[in-house]
Amino acid sequence: MSRFDNKQITDDDIGSCIDHIYDEIVSIIDACACETVPQTRKGFYRFWWDESLNLLKEAAVKANNIWIAAGKPKQGEIFVNRTFYAYNIVGKYAKDRNY
């Protein structure tokens, strides 16, 4: 005969039961998420991104690295050639236009 037959249920028994049910629910939700939710980083599916934006991004990264190596000048040729902002503007434009 179990202790539940005599209705001798303690607060610890109830807490353990609730914890077990909670753990089972979380486990099921986690398993479902793993099966159905894509595991990609934010912005992975950028359908509007194309090769021209890849080239612009490469140029922006290179220009930005040169700008940093030069001590982040606020004026001059290195500052002017820095295409980081142009890359952002074009990227946002393409995204907004569903390019």
Buried (B, 14 or more C-beta within 10 A) or exposed (E): EEEEEEEEEEEEEEEEEEEEEEEEEEEEEEEEEEEEEEEEEEEEEEEBBEEEBEEBBEBBEEBBEEBEEEEEEEEEEBEEEBBBEEBEEBBEEBBEEEB
